[in-house]
């Protein structure tokens, strides 16, 4: 299937590793012009010029950093057609009364504020391009409550609300907006979350992993490639009529407690 993404100008936040890297590589393979940002210097350096992608340092939770990021976009890409708001952090796994101010603010700062700051800067460019797509990364934690995950769930629920409002506002400008809601994705970040969960509950990581698979009817983790496939489809002409949706890619979550 020809996805019609050649020469499209794409920004992927936190795009130098994990889900973002998989999405970036897929866009580049389709002939898109891809710029990724990240806070990890090693991940940024791993993006070689031969990949056809450009990588820059940016912390999307800081407005001034986002302003500099978009100056790079205009300089290097000359505009923007697609924004993939992928940046996010896991936050703590602990009871609500044990969450510190710093943990609360940092979790919402990256997951929610960062999506807003980037969207605010991206929308005028996408409008100027005649339309395009915004993808906001939520989670099944934005659809269902998970114990010990209050900052993360609060942020991801809010990302869905932000996406719904943006879809209403931007539809008349030929811009579709959707929230992607991954389940347990097979990445290093999931391993860190599983370790925190094991420590919070006083059990082994292996027990957490075994219990977690039973939370999904398909009994397996989601691959980064499966997330990338959905995002590219929604950004292509084939999926551009789909807007204002919160799309779970999770193998059907049937429980939220271990």
Residue pairs with C-beta under 8 A, 6 or more apart in sequence:
1 238
3 30
3 232
3 233
3 235
3 236
3 237
3 238
4 236
4 237
4 238
5 27
5 30
5 31
5 32
5 232
5 235
5 236
6 30
6 31
6 32
7 31
7 32
7 33
8 27
8 32
8 33
8 81
8 82
8 132
8 235
9 32
9 33
9 35
9 73
9 77
9 78
9 79
9 80
9 81
9 82
9 129
10 24
10 27
10 32
10 33
10 34
10 35
10 80
10 81
10 82
10 83
10 84
10 235
11 35
11 36
11 37
11 69
11 73
11 77
11 80
11 82
11 83
11 84
11 118
11 122
12 20
12 23
12 24
12 27
12 34
12 35
12 36
12 37
12 84
12 86
13 20
13 36
13 37
13 38
13 58
13 60
13 84
13 85
13 86
13 87
13 114
13 118
14 20
14 36
14 37
14 38
14 39
14 60
14 86
14 87
14 88
15 21
15 23
15 24
15 34
15 36
15 37
15 38
15 53
15 55
15 84
15 86
16 24
16 36
16 37
16 38
16 40
16 43
16 44
16 46
16 47
16 55
17 38
17 40
17 43
17 46
18 185
18 187
18 188
18 189
18 224
19 86
19 137
19 182
19 185
19 187
19 224
19 227
19 228
20 36
20 38
20 84
20 86
20 87
21 36
21 43
21 224
22 224
22 225
22 227
22 228
23 84
23 86
23 224
23 227
23 228
23 231
23 232
24 34
24 36
24 53
25 51
25 53
25 228
26 225
26 228
26 229
26 231
26 232
27 34
27 82
27 232
28 34
28 51
28 52
28 53
30 232
32 82
33 52
33 77
34 52
34 53
34 54
35 53
35 54
35 55
35 56
35 72
35 73
35 76
35 77
36 47
36 53
36 54
36 55
36 56
37 55
37 56
37 57
37 58
37 60
37 69
37 87
38 44
38 55
38 57
38 58
39 57
39 58
39 59
41 57
43 55
44 55
44 56
44 57
45 55
47 53
47 54
47 55
54 76
56 69
56 72
58 65
58 66
58 68
58 69
59 65
60 66
60 69
60 87
60 110
60 113
60 114
60 115
60 117
60 118
61 106
61 109
61 110
61 113
61 114
61 117
63 117
66 114
66 117
66 118
66 121
67 121
69 118
69 121
70 121
70 122
70 125
73 79
73 80
73 125
74 125
79 125
79 128
79 129
80 122
80 125
80 126
80 129
80 132
81 126
81 129
81 132
81 133
82 126
82 132
82 133
82 134
82 135
82 235
83 118
83 119
83 122
83 126
83 132
83 133
83 134
83 135
84 135
84 137
84 231
85 114
85 115
85 118
85 119
85 134
85 135
85 136
85 137
85 159
86 135
86 137
87 110
87 111
87 114
87 115
87 118
87 137
88 110
88 111
88 114
88 137
88 139
88 155
89 106
89 107
89 110
89 111
90 107
90 152
90 189
90 192
90 193
90 196
91 103
91 106
91 107
91 111
91 149
91 151
91 152
91 155
92 98
92 99
92 100
92 103
92 107
92 148
92 151
92 196
93 148
93 149
93 193
93 196
93 197
93 199
93 200
94 148
94 200
95 148
96 150
99 150
99 151
103 151
104 151
107 151
107 152
107 155
108 151
108 154
108 155
108 158
111 152
111 155
111 156
111 159
112 155
112 158
112 159
112 162
115 136
115 137
115 159
115 162
116 162
119 134
119 136
119 162
119 166
122 134
123 134
123 166
123 170
123 175
126 132
126 133
126 134
126 170
126 173
126 175
127 170
127 173
127 175
130 174
131 173
131 174
131 175
132 174
132 175
132 235
133 175
133 176
133 177
133 178
133 234
133 235
133 240
134 163
134 166
134 170
134 175
134 176
134 177
134 178
135 177
135 178
135 179
135 180
135 231
135 234
135 235
136 159
136 160
136 162
136 163
136 166
136 177
136 178
136 179
136 180
137 159
137 179
137 180
137 182
138 156
138 157
138 159
138 160
138 163
138 179
138 180
138 181
138 246
139 152
139 156
139 181
139 182
139 183
140 181
140 182
140 183
140 248
140 250
140 253
141 149
141 152
141 153
141 156
141 157
142 153
142 155
142 156
142 157
142 158
142 159
142 160
142 179
142 181
142 246
143 160
143 181
143 246
143 248
143 253
144 253
144 256
145 153
145 256
146 152
146 153
146 256
146 257
147 256
147 257
148 197
148 200
156 181
159 179
160 179
160 181
160 246
163 177
163 178
163 179
163 244
163 246
164 179
164 244
164 246
166 177
167 176
167 177
167 178
167 243
167 244
168 244
170 176
170 177
171 177
171 243
171 244
176 234
176 239
176 240
176 241
176 242
176 243
177 243
177 244
178 234
178 242
178 243
178 244
178 245
178 246
178 247
179 245
179 246
179 247
180 227
180 230
180 231
180 247
180 249
181 246
181 247
181 248
181 249
181 250
182 222
182 227
182 248
182 249
182 250
183 216
183 221
183 222
183 248
183 249
183 250
183 251
183 253
184 190
184 212
184 215
184 216
184 221
184 222
184 250
185 221
185 222
185 223
185 224
185 227
186 221
186 222
186 223
186 224
187 224
190 221
194 205
194 208
194 209
194 212
195 205
197 208
197 258
198 204
198 205
198 207
198 208
201 208
201 258
208 258
211 258
212 258
213 219
213 220
213 221
214 255
215 253
215 254
215 255
215 256
215 257
215 258
216 250
216 251
216 252
216 253
216 254
217 251
217 252
217 254
218 251
218 252
219 251
220 251
221 251
222 249
222 250
222 251
226 249
227 249
230 247
230 249
233 239
234 240
234 242
234 247
